[in-house]
Amino acid sequence: MKIIDILNKKTMSLSFEVFPPKKETSFESVKETTEKIAESKPAFMSVTYGAGGGTSRFTLDIARTIEEKHGVPTMAHLTCVSSSKDLIHNKIEEIHSMGIENIMALRGDLTPELENTDRSKWDYRHAVELIREIKESGYDFCIGGACYPEVHPESENQREDIKHLKEKVDAGADFLVSQMVFDNNLFYNFLYKIREAGIMVPVIPGIMPITNAIQVEKAIKLSGSFMPQRFKAIVDYFGQDPESMKQAGIAYATDQIIDLYANGVTNVHVYSMNKPDVAETIMHNLSNILWKDYGVK
């Protein structure tokens, strides 16, 4: 099932992101973990690609298992950073052959080895080039793109960032998923600005439940996300007690999701960090809200 069809239903839904193992020796345990999350029956699940594409085979194996065994639509991430056109063409063919209909098209993170290389020689330097490639493949994929409510780290300003975002949509992105957001007001403001710029595709906010204090530093490093004072107070007070921090972090994420739903955002994507108990608890917290038609236009 295509994700755009899920989004167009305008009913409350929740999706989860999972990641494949870094090593083959841990494949079975990670696969089991992702299947437990699928048992929560989210609207769909996305499976990340891994830096440099080193885990691409695991990405597709996990995505196919989730779809075939649990009936949950999946989206395979595909990154193009430093990849050749032949490699990308082969990956697109492989995704299609596995019956996966949804692709999250990303440039990918610049690893330390790539940061100092001559990018002018790369076949792909930006996600928009990958989106065009997928659209021109001849296969009818549903394509997702990434967006940054707090501005992409490499953009000079938000105006430039939104300009490049519109290029991705014009190239064929059917919907957008945001980087993790901890302050919903930043997302609402971003949504207003991109609508003013003519970007009208569905935009799914990304929520990451912080279940331990160490994750805060990692989240800031990964995304540069703004941490509101309300959330900092939670970490300061509960951060030294793992169980309390976990409960407080899930509660904060649940509160964010409820606020998004109440303000007309019908679809939310959760960065689950491969934690089935976190995914299950959030789904339980929203059990009387999800899958109901509230007449959202």
GUTI-689774 format. One line per 8 residues: number of its first residue (from 1); for each residue x, y, z of N, C-alpha, C, O, CB. Coordinates in pm, whole numbers. Each point is the difference from the previous one (the first is absolute). Glycine has a CB too. Layout:
N
NUM) X,Y,Z,X,Y,Z,X,Y,Z,X,Y,Z,X,Y,Z | ...
This chain:
297
1) 84,-120,0,-84,120,0,88,125,0,100,7,71,-283,-132,52 | 144,222,-202,78,123,-7,-32,91,119,-115,12,42,118,-29,-293 | 101,79,304,-16,84,118,-87,122,-30,-76,44,86,299,-121,-3 | -214,130,-202,-82,117,-33,-148,-32,11,-80,88,34,261,-6,-186 | -219,-207,125,-140,-40,14,-42,-3,146,-115,32,33,134,-166,-244 | 72,96,299,-27,3,144,-17,144,46,-92,31,77,224,-245,-44 | -44,302,-79,-4,139,43,-125,72,-50,-55,86,68,304,-85,-68 | -294,-39,-118,-116,66,-59,-132,-37,68,-102,63,-25,225,-58,-189
9) -120,-108,299,-121,-39,72,-42,102,105,-116,8,40,178,-246,-79 | 38,319,85,-27,105,99,-51,-54,134,-72,69,71,23,84,-260 | 86,-275,222,-33,-55,132,127,-5,83,111,-8,-54,-303,-129,-42 | 177,141,228,115,0,89,82,-128,-21,-56,-110,-1,-71,250,170 | 256,-126,-186,85,-118,-15,138,26,57,42,115,18,-170,-182,-223 | 196,-42,234,134,4,57,88,-98,-76,-43,-111,-31,-48,176,260 | 212,-25,-259,95,-88,-68,131,-2,79,26,88,82,-132,-39,-308 | 187,-151,200,126,-15,73,118,-18,-95,-12,-61,-106,-115,-39,296
17) 241,154,-148,124,-24,-73,84,-99,78,13,9,122,-20,223,-223 | 65,-328,29,91,-97,59,129,-1,-82,3,48,-113,-196,-190,202 | 298,87,-30,126,-6,-74,55,-142,-4,-21,-77,94,69,314,-28 | 22,-272,-175,55,-135,-14,127,-14,83,53,99,50,-151,-117,-282 | 147,-105,248,124,-20,77,121,49,-77,-2,9,-123,-102,-206,235 | 209,228,-39,125,40,-65,83,-121,-40,83,7,-91,-85,204,224 | -23,-324,-65,76,-121,-29,-95,-117,-25,-108,-6,58,300,90,82 | -151,-175,-225,-84,-114,-33,-26,-89,122,-105,-65,8,195,72,-240
25) 4,-10,325,-16,-85,118,-118,40,87,-53,-81,75,297,44,-80 | -286,163,-5,-113,46,81,-129,14,-81,-98,55,49,261,65,96 | -161,-171,-268,-116,16,-87,-127,-62,59,-105,65,1,260,-64,-196 | -147,-123,243,-119,-69,49,-62,69,120,-122,11,10,218,-224,-95 | -11,262,178,-54,67,118,-65,133,-36,-105,35,55,280,-145,85 | -115,184,-233,-58,127,-43,-129,-25,-78,-99,71,18,329,35,-27 | -229,-206,-75,-120,-36,-76,-115,-34,94,-114,42,-23,258,-127,-165 | -115,10,293,-102,-36,99,-55,125,70,-120,11,25,232,-233,9
33) -23,315,-4,-41,125,65,-93,81,-90,-103,50,45,319,-46,82 | -180,8,-254,-83,78,-93,-136,-66,-21,-100,68,-20,308,15,-93 | -210,-217,117,-128,-70,-15,-90,24,121,-122,8,-15,236,-183,-126 | -56,186,258,-80,29,120,-65,137,-11,-114,19,42,267,-163,95 | -80,239,-196,-58,133,-21,-112,-9,-103,-102,68,14,323,42,42 | -202,-192,-159,-104,-18,-102,-128,-58,60,-109,26,-51,287,-57,-121 | -164,-48,278,-117,-59,65,-92,105,62,-116,-29,28,252,-174,17 | -84,324,-24,-83,110,51,-95,53,-107,-88,80,29,271,-20,129
41) -164,-106,-283,-84,38,-114,-2,151,-26,-107,62,-3,-32,-261,51 | 257,259,-68,3,141,-40,-51,15,-142,-18,-98,-72,212,139,226 | -218,83,-195,-49,25,-136,103,-45,-104,-37,-54,-104,-98,248,189 | 263,-171,-56,109,-49,-84,128,5,81,4,57,109,-119,21,-322 | 220,-139,159,132,5,64,105,34,-104,-7,-45,-115,-65,-125,288 | 169,250,-133,112,30,-89,125,-70,55,17,-13,121,-119,237,-189 | 186,-267,-24,122,-72,38,119,77,-57,10,19,-121,-131,-244,126 | 211,268,82,111,86,-43,104,-79,-80,-3,-122,-6,-36,266,206
49) 129,-69,-260,96,-57,-95,139,-18,59,72,-91,-40,-201,198,-141 | 167,-22,275,134,-10,58,100,84,-76,-9,15,-122,-46,-243,201 | 151,283,-5,100,88,-61,77,-73,-110,54,-109,21,-34,233,196 | -17,-61,-334,73,-59,-112,-70,-118,-66,54,-60,-93,149,135,204 | -322,-108,-63,-74,-110,-61,50,-138,37,-35,-98,-65,-12,250,-118 | 129,-160,289,57,-128,37,-99,-103,47,29,-119,0,170,243,58 | -317,-80,-17,-101,-94,51,-118,-11,-95,-109,-40,42,179,95,191 | -52,-21,-359,-112,7,-93,-71,-134,-17,-123,-4,-14,242,186,-104
57) -44,-291,118,-63,-132,-16,-91,-30,118,-109,-54,-16,306,-27,-117 | -150,116,253,-81,-21,120,-126,87,-3,-106,-43,44,314,-14,84 | -194,177,-180,-115,92,-11,-113,-67,-76,-115,-1,46,269,200,-39 | -124,-253,-122,-104,-59,-84,-53,-130,57,-119,-28,-11,227,135,-186 | -22,-186,258,-46,-126,61,-99,27,112,-103,-67,11,322,-42,-69 | -188,209,142,-88,33,111,-130,59,-52,-108,-35,49,306,74,99 | -190,51,-245,-120,63,-56,-93,-105,-61,-121,5,21,253,205,-66 | -77,-303,-29,-83,-103,-64,-65,-91,104,-117,-37,-14,267,44,-187
65) -76,-43,306,-54,-87,104,-117,68,71,-102,-64,27,327,-41,4 | -210,233,-1,-106,74,70,-127,3,-85,-110,-19,51,282,161,65 | -156,-119,-246,-117,4,-89,-64,-137,-16,-122,-14,16,226,205,-138 | -23,-292,93,-55,-132,-32,-53,-72,124,-102,-68,-8,262,55,-182 | -92,26,303,-37,-75,119,-103,72,86,-83,-64,65,308,-36,-69 | -220,233,5,-85,76,92,-101,90,-71,-86,60,65,272,-66,97 | -177,16,-294,-95,80,-75,11,149,24,-96,74,-24,-52,-267,32 | 264,239,39,22,143,24,76,58,-119,109,-47,-32,-106,12,286
73) -57,136,-320,72,62,-112,136,53,45,13,52,111,-233,9,-217 | 320,-74,21,134,46,37,55,98,-102,-42,6,-115,81,-223,230 | 57,294,-67,71,94,-85,149,-25,18,52,9,112,-238,165,-96 | 255,-204,-123,144,-24,4,75,131,-23,-27,71,-97,-5,-307,15 | 123,267,170,85,117,-20,102,-32,-109,46,-113,-13,-77,186,254 | 66,29,-318,104,-13,-102,81,129,0,-55,108,-18,-88,-265,-124 | 274,145,163,86,117,-1,90,-5,-123,31,-107,-52,-36,120,304 | 46,106,-298,77,5,-124,139,60,19,77,6,-96,-290,13,-25
81) 247,26,240,127,68,21,116,-87,-46,16,-114,46,-115,240,148 | 179,-73,-284,120,-63,-58,-29,-127,-80,94,-70,-40,32,163,230 | -255,-124,-214,-35,-120,-77,9,26,-150,-18,113,-46,-132,-186,233 | 178,-32,-263,2,11,-146,-142,-18,-53,-87,-54,68,325,-32,-78 | -259,131,-113,-132,-18,-62,-33,-148,-16,-115,-40,18,144,259,-139 | 70,-299,87,-25,-144,-16,-47,-61,130,-93,-81,1,266,71,-181 | -109,47,291,-38,-55,130,-143,39,36,-78,-83,46,317,91,28 | -274,118,-96,-135,47,32,-103,-68,-89,-106,-40,48,200,261,25
89) -64,-235,-200,-93,-69,-91,-23,-144,47,-113,-49,-3,191,193,-189 | 29,-210,234,-13,-137,49,-84,-7,127,-79,-93,17,301,40,-118 | -206,151,190,-76,3,124,-149,24,-28,-86,-61,63,289,145,59 | -231,4,-215,-140,26,-37,-62,-127,-57,-114,-33,33,167,276,-80 | 21,-312,-38,-49,-127,-56,-26,-102,111,-100,-71,-3,227,117,-209 | -36,-52,309,-12,-96,109,-122,31,87,-73,-90,40,323,58,-42 | -270,159,32,-117,40,80,-129,-39,-71,-92,-53,61,223,244,38 | -135,-164,-228,-119,-34,-79,-22,-151,-3,-113,-46,13,147,252,-153
97) 72,-282,123,-12,-145,-10,-50,-62,130,-57,-109,-2,240,109,-165 | -162,68,279,-47,-50,129,-143,42,31,-54,-34,105,289,41,-27 | -296,66,-169,-139,40,18,-21,116,95,-112,24,45,56,-254,-91 | 163,304,76,-11,117,89,-38,121,-85,66,31,-98,107,-127,260 | -281,163,-123,-54,109,-82,43,139,45,-21,97,-72,-171,-243,28 | 252,156,162,32,131,57,150,16,24,64,-88,56,-290,93,51 | 280,108,-151,142,30,19,16,135,69,-62,99,-40,122,-235,-164 | 23,141,308,40,126,62,131,40,-65,104,-61,26,-221,7,196
105) 113,156,-307,116,40,-79,82,105,74,-48,111,25,-78,-163,-237 | 249,17,247,85,87,82,138,14,-62,49,-91,-69,-176,21,274 | 189,183,-181,141,11,-39,83,-94,88,84,-73,-51,-117,313,-24 | 9,-236,205,78,-80,94,100,87,73,40,106,-47,-68,-306,-99 | 68,153,262,96,75,82,139,-6,-61,40,-98,-63,-175,48,267 | 209,159,-184,139,4,-46,88,-59,110,18,61,106,-62,143,-252 | 98,-321,120,91,-61,96,132,78,1,28,73,-96,-135,-302,62 | 188,216,139,127,73,5,87,-21,-123,71,92,-43,-81,-112,289
113) 6,-101,-304,81,-27,-118,-47,78,-122,79,32,-88,-32,-258,180 | -178,256,-97,-57,66,-117,8,152,6,-2,67,-103,-149,-259,82 | 161,246,142,-8,145,16,110,74,-76,-22,113,-45,-81,-152,266 | 219,-21,-234,114,69,-63,28,-48,-142,106,28,-56,-10,1,282 | -192,-102,-285,20,-46,-138,-55,102,-99,-75,90,38,62,-329,40 | 50,224,-204,-46,91,-106,-141,-40,-43,-19,-96,-74,259,133,-6 | -338,37,128,-140,-35,-27,-40,26,-145,-101,-53,-47,49,104,285 | 128,30,-307,-35,32,-139,5,-125,-89,-59,-1,-108,148,233,142
121) -20,-334,11,11,-124,-78,-109,-102,34,-8,-105,-64,254,145,52 | -327,-9,109,-106,-93,39,-113,2,-103,-28,104,-59,86,-72,302 | -122,-146,-263,-116,-4,-88,-122,65,65,-86,55,-69,175,-265,-33 | -94,205,235,-111,61,74,56,83,115,80,-48,80,-235,-144,-141 | 112,318,67,43,85,110,-116,41,89,20,44,114,166,39,-256 | -309,-96,89,-118,42,76,-113,-101,-19,-5,-73,-99,73,315,73 | -158,-244,124,-112,-95,-5,-90,24,-120,-60,-94,-52,68,80,300 | -18,139,-295,-88,30,-112,43,-79,-124,-85,-38,-82,43,268,175
129) 170,-255,-108,50,-77,-115,-43,-146,10,-30,-64,-101,227,219,82 | -200,-207,140,-47,-137,21,-149,-10,-26,-46,-98,-59,228,61,227 | -257,136,-124,-146,-1,-23,-29,-3,-150,-87,-75,-45,49,201,261 | 108,-44,-291,-19,1,-146,33,-137,-60,-69,-48,-89,123,295,83 | 52,-308,57,42,-130,-51,-108,-105,24,-28,-82,-87,268,145,130 | -300,-60,76,-105,-97,32,-122,24,-88,-60,-95,-50,143,81,288 | -120,141,-257,-115,33,-84,21,-45,-144,-94,-40,-68,44,235,216 | 174,-187,-195,31,-34,-138,26,-149,-20,26,-44,-111,69,272,84
137) -102,-306,136,29,-143,-9,-108,-78,-75,24,-110,-50,100,130,263 | -243,40,-221,-111,-69,-64,-86,-79,96,-105,-51,-38,243,38,-163 | -94,4,328,-77,-70,101,-86,99,77,39,115,22,140,-291,-2 | -296,132,20,-97,89,65,20,-1,152,-85,-48,74,-80,7,-262 | 278,95,232,27,8,143,-68,120,63,-23,102,-66,242,-216,28 | -252,102,165,-40,114,81,127,49,68,70,-78,65,-311,-8,-26 | 272,214,-55,131,52,44,-17,98,116,-78,94,-7,168,-124,-226 | -14,5,339,5,91,113,130,79,-1,102,-47,-49,-248,-108,182
145) 140,276,-78,120,82,12,12,53,142,-97,1,76,81,63,-318 | 135,-21,278,23,52,135,-12,151,2,29,67,-98,122,-260,147 | -195,245,65,-5,145,19,49,35,140,-1,-83,91,-193,102,-254 | 236,105,178,63,45,125,-68,125,53,32,111,-43,186,-209,-33 | -312,83,168,-70,116,56,94,104,62,-33,118,7,-159,-267,36 | 309,103,1,95,92,62,118,31,-91,105,43,47,-171,-131,175 | 50,67,-352,97,30,-106,109,-108,-9,59,-40,100,-103,285,-66 | 67,-290,-155,106,-98,-24,134,59,44,28,116,-27,-158,-217,-168
153) 212,22,263,128,50,51,90,63,-106,85,84,32,-100,-258,139 | -2,136,-298,87,53,-105,-63,117,-77,62,53,-92,35,-281,72 | -218,267,58,-65,113,-67,37,131,69,21,4,121,-212,-153,-191 | 200,255,-8,36,130,55,-114,58,84,24,66,102,126,-27,-298 | -273,-64,153,-115,52,73,-124,-80,-39,6,-86,-88,97,318,97 | -214,-204,58,-121,-79,-25,-60,28,-137,-57,-89,-62,14,89,306 | 56,122,-291,-53,32,-133,67,-86,-108,-67,-53,-88,18,288,164 | 180,-247,-67,73,-84,-96,-39,-146,17,-15,-73,-98,206,237,98
161) -208,-205,125,-36,-139,29,-136,-35,-60,-17,-107,-58,152,117,270 | -231,79,-198,-135,-24,-53,2,1,-153,-74,-75,-63,-27,180,269 | 185,-22,-264,15,2,-146,47,-137,-51,-54,-52,-98,109,300,106 | 43,-306,59,50,-132,-40,-104,-108,29,-9,-99,-73,244,175,116 | -313,-58,62,-105,-96,33,-105,-2,-110,-48,-106,-39,88,142,285 | -76,81,-297,-98,6,-109,54,-68,-126,-76,-60,-76,-15,274,171 | 221,-206,-116,60,-68,-114,-19,-152,11,-23,-68,-99,192,254,77 | -158,-237,146,-21,-144,21,-144,-39,-29,-26,-104,-61,207,105,234
169) -274,82,-130,-142,-28,-24,-30,9,-149,-70,-85,-56,10,174,285 | 111,14,-294,-22,16,-143,61,-115,-80,-47,-34,-109,44,282,141 | 110,-307,22,66,-112,-68,-79,-130,13,21,-93,-77,198,203,120 | -311,-116,56,-81,-120,11,-23,-56,138,-58,-108,13,139,63,-231 | -36,114,324,-26,-49,136,-150,10,28,-60,107,-15,292,-37,93 | -293,-182,-37,-145,-4,25,-37,50,139,-112,47,21,98,-238,-178 | 108,180,250,-24,47,137,135,26,65,105,-37,-54,-324,-92,71 | 217,192,99,122,34,72,-8,-50,143,-107,-1,61,141,203,-207
177) 81,-242,200,10,-38,141,103,92,64,109,17,-53,-174,-260,6 | 30,300,161,90,97,62,106,-67,86,-18,-111,51,-167,276,-54 | 295,-94,18,100,-37,100,-68,7,137,-104,65,13,298,21,-156 | -137,-149,244,-62,-3,132,-27,141,53,82,90,-11,33,-307,56 | -235,232,12,-44,128,54,-38,-19,147,-70,-95,34,-12,172,-263 | 127,13,314,-33,-7,142,-89,116,44,-52,0,112,268,-118,-73 | -233,216,-128,-87,113,28,-100,11,-116,38,41,-110,145,81,244 | -308,-157,-109,-99,-2,-108,-20,136,-64,-32,7,-119,-80,-192,236
185) 131,293,-42,-19,133,-57,96,27,-116,-34,71,-94,-45,8,317 | 198,-136,-215,96,14,-109,-52,-70,-125,17,49,-112,173,-36,278 | -254,-128,-147,-56,-73,-114,-117,77,-61,-9,9,-122,81,-226,225 | -161,272,-20,-115,75,-52,47,121,-79,-55,32,-105,-85,-109,299 | 242,144,-144,54,117,-68,61,-38,-134,-18,68,-101,62,41,322 | 29,-220,-221,61,-51,-123,-107,-38,-102,13,31,-118,183,-116,251 | -302,20,-86,-108,-43,-88,-65,122,-67,-30,-3,-120,-10,-200,264 | 19,308,-67,-58,123,-55,91,57,-111,-49,40,-105,-62,9,329
193) 241,-47,-199,94,60,-96,8,-80,-129,5,58,-108,126,32,300 | -130,-223,-184,12,-78,-123,-130,3,-80,3,-8,-123,166,-140,235 | -283,159,-43,-126,14,-73,-1,134,-75,-48,7,-113,-73,-150,285 | 172,246,-110,11,131,-65,91,-7,-123,-18,74,-96,-21,40,318 | 136,-206,-217,94,-16,-111,-54,-93,-109,68,-24,-100,119,63,260 | -309,-91,-141,-62,-83,-102,27,-149,14,-26,-76,-93,45,269,-54 | 34,-236,261,22,-142,25,-124,-56,66,-27,27,118,278,5,-94 | -329,-111,-99,-131,-42,47,-11,-150,28,-107,-48,36,15,237,-165
201) 201,-264,114,-6,-144,27,-12,-23,150,34,88,79,104,-136,-286 | -185,-71,248,-9,-30,144,138,6,67,100,-42,-57,-301,-103,12 | 202,197,166,124,9,78,-20,-72,133,-89,36,77,151,185,-187 | 20,-321,136,-12,-79,122,107,45,100,119,-8,-31,-213,-190,-99 | 54,244,248,101,37,100,66,-123,61,-65,-101,22,-65,309,28 | 259,-199,-24,73,-109,61,17,24,150,47,106,42,73,-146,-258 | -159,-58,295,8,10,146,93,-110,52,-12,-117,-39,-223,217,52 | 328,-62,73,91,-98,58,-17,-4,151,34,97,68,129,-60,-256
209) -215,-147,242,-11,-12,145,139,-10,63,75,-94,-29,-301,-19,4 | 260,206,110,128,-5,70,-19,-80,128,-67,45,92,140,179,-189 | -14,-342,102,-23,-88,115,121,-10,93,-7,-67,103,-150,-61,-245 | 266,195,107,112,12,93,76,128,-29,-5,52,-112,23,-304,131 | 51,302,80,64,131,-11,107,4,-108,22,106,-60,-68,-71,301 | 112,-146,-267,106,-4,-100,-53,32,-139,71,57,-83,50,-226,221 | -248,134,-162,-60,24,-132,-11,148,-33,-2,37,-117,-123,-249,144 | 117,296,75,-17,143,-24,118,55,-78,-18,68,-101,-115,-47,312
217) 253,-51,-165,121,47,-68,8,-55,-142,36,72,-93,80,-57,315 | -149,-142,-238,5,-62,-132,-101,64,-95,30,23,-117,44,-236,222 | -194,242,-52,-104,59,-84,41,139,-48,-22,36,-116,-151,-166,241 | 233,207,-36,45,135,-38,111,-9,-104,2,78,-96,-63,9,325 | 152,-181,-211,111,-16,-94,-50,-44,-137,50,47,-103,101,-105,294 | -249,-32,-193,-52,-53,-127,-80,103,-77,12,11,-122,-17,-234,225 | -77,298,-32,-96,86,-70,10,148,32,-59,83,-69,-88,-277,68 | 221,228,105,5,140,42,-132,48,55,-27,120,1,200,-81,-171
225) -257,-133,216,-135,34,45,1,90,123,84,-14,89,-163,-202,-183 | -17,308,97,-19,87,115,-69,-78,111,-103,-64,-22,90,268,-129 | 69,-197,270,-59,-66,115,-69,104,87,68,81,63,109,-263,-68 | -310,183,11,-72,100,81,31,-16,149,35,-108,46,-216,113,-219 | 167,104,245,31,-1,143,-83,-104,75,49,-63,94,11,304,-110 | -183,-258,-25,-87,-99,64,60,-140,-7,-6,-76,96,-193,216,-153 | 258,-172,-58,60,-131,-15,132,-9,76,31,-103,59,-142,80,-283 | 189,130,222,126,1,75,-24,-24,148,78,-69,66,20,226,-235
233) -207,-99,221,-33,-18,141,-29,-147,31,37,-51,106,-129,285,-98 | 26,-302,-101,-30,-142,19,128,-81,7,15,-88,86,-232,117,-208 | 311,1,31,127,-73,-1,81,30,125,59,-90,60,-58,97,-310 | 1,121,291,75,38,120,-54,-72,124,77,-41,86,-29,264,-189 | -180,-237,111,-62,-55,121,2,-152,2,25,-61,104,-169,262,-95 | 117,-264,-126,-15,-145,-4,118,-74,-64,4,-123,1,-247,162,-10 | 337,36,-47,107,-61,-80,85,-102,70,54,-91,-64,-52,298,-57 | 14,-196,253,85,-93,74,-73,-127,41,63,-94,51,65,289,31
241) -258,-200,-103,-80,-118,34,-52,-61,-130,-99,49,-55,31,49,282 | 131,-204,-278,-33,-55,-133,-148,-31,-20,-56,35,-105,282,-128,102 | -290,29,99,-140,-36,-17,-91,122,-2,-94,8,-80,142,-225,193 | -20,313,-26,-80,123,3,20,81,-127,-96,56,-54,112,-52,304 | 110,3,-299,29,74,-122,-70,-63,-119,-52,70,-87,273,0,181 | -223,-202,-98,-68,-70,-109,-148,32,0,-57,30,-105,226,-214,117 | -232,178,104,-144,29,10,-29,145,-35,-96,30,-70,73,-207,245 | 107,267,-126,-20,143,-27,21,32,-148,-72,80,-58,146,-27,292
249) 27,-119,-295,28,24,-142,-112,-48,-89,-36,67,-98,277,-88,148 | -298,-94,-18,-114,-52,-77,-121,91,18,-74,26,-95,161,-262,120 | -107,283,98,-113,90,28,13,130,-79,-98,51,-53,75,-151,282 | 146,154,-235,23,124,-73,-29,-19,-149,-65,82,-63,238,-13,233 | -122,-180,-226,-24,-28,-142,-148,-21,-28,-52,48,-101,279,-151,84 | -296,33,107,-145,-22,-17,-74,132,2,-92,22,-79,112,-247,188 | 20,313,-19,-64,132,9,21,79,-129,-91,67,-48,127,-66,298 | 84,-8,-306,27,65,-127,-92,-51,-110,-58,77,-76,295,-46,145
257) -251,-164,-76,-81,-61,-105,-146,41,15,-66,32,-100,224,-227,90 | -210,194,132,-139,40,24,-22,145,-41,-102,33,-60,85,-197,248 | 114,250,-157,-11,141,-37,-1,15,-153,-75,81,-53,192,-16,266 | -34,-143,-282,3,5,-146,-134,-43,-59,-53,66,-89,300,-112,94 | -302,-64,46,-131,-46,-47,-106,108,23,-82,28,-88,149,-266,137 | -65,297,71,-102,99,36,9,125,-86,-96,77,-9,99,-165,241 | 113,109,-295,18,118,-85,-3,-35,-148,52,73,-84,82,30,266 | -197,-217,-214,-27,-32,-140,107,-78,-72,-13,-26,-119,-116,226,119
265) 235,-240,70,103,-83,-61,-42,-146,20,-4,-48,113,189,222,-70 | -216,-243,-150,-60,-133,14,100,-115,4,-35,-109,45,-160,201,-160 | 317,-68,70,97,-109,-7,129,40,72,52,109,-22,-151,-187,-196 | 149,-9,302,122,26,77,94,-119,-15,-44,-115,6,-82,262,159 | 254,-118,-183,102,-104,-18,90,-2,124,54,102,40,-59,-74,-293 | 20,-145,313,76,-13,124,133,-71,-27,4,-109,-57,-218,103,190 | 323,71,-91,131,-62,-9,14,-93,120,35,43,110,66,158,-232 | -129,-329,101,-17,-95,110,131,-47,61,-1,-56,110,-206,-15,-219
273) 319,91,40,130,-48,47,-2,-151,26,72,-50,87,-28,277,14 | -127,-297,-177,-10,-146,11,-39,-48,140,48,-103,48,123,88,-228 | -259,91,245,-45,-37,135,-148,-38,-3,-86,88,4,259,67,99 | -203,-285,-109,-140,-45,-8,-85,46,118,-117,33,-18,197,-229,-109 | -23,199,247,-78,40,116,-41,146,-7,-110,36,44,229,-206,91 | -32,254,-191,-33,142,-16,-111,15,-104,-96,74,22,332,-8,39 | -222,-135,-173,-102,7,-105,-135,-50,52,-103,63,-25,280,-96,-149 | -175,-77,245,-124,-58,52,-67,93,101,-122,14,0,217,-242,-37
281) -16,290,124,-56,90,101,-64,122,-64,-108,43,41,281,-121,122 | -107,135,-263,-57,117,-68,-129,-38,-71,-98,74,6,329,23,-35 | -232,-211,-39,-122,-45,-66,-112,-20,102,-115,35,-26,252,-146,-154 | -104,56,296,-100,-20,105,-52,134,51,-120,17,22,230,-232,44 | -19,311,-48,-40,132,49,-98,70,-95,-79,85,42,300,-66,74 | -214,-56,-243,-83,65,-102,-112,-91,-51,-62,29,-102,260,106,36 | -225,-243,138,-91,-105,-50,-142,50,-28,-65,-52,-90,200,-109,218 | -182,258,-54,-135,52,-22,-3,116,-100,-107,55,-29,49,-127,260
289) 173,108,-282,10,112,-94,25,-50,-142,-59,48,-96,147,97,280 | 2,-243,-194,40,-49,-133,-114,-70,-73,-90,-60,60,323,36,26 | -223,35,-219,-90,-71,-91,-144,52,3,-87,-63,-59,232,-135,87 | -172,308,40,-134,56,-2,-7,119,-95,99,71,-19,-136,-148,256 | -78,97,-295,-21,110,-94,-58,119,75,-117,0,40,81,-162,-231 | 120,265,209,-45,120,71,-45,110,-96,-22,114,40,178,-172,147 | -168,21,-314,-48,98,-96,101,106,-33,-37,112,-35,-187,-155,118 | 356,9,-72,105,96,-32,1,24,-149,0,-95,-79,137,23,277
297) -137,196,-238,-1,37,-142,141,16,-54,18,30,-118,-237,83,149
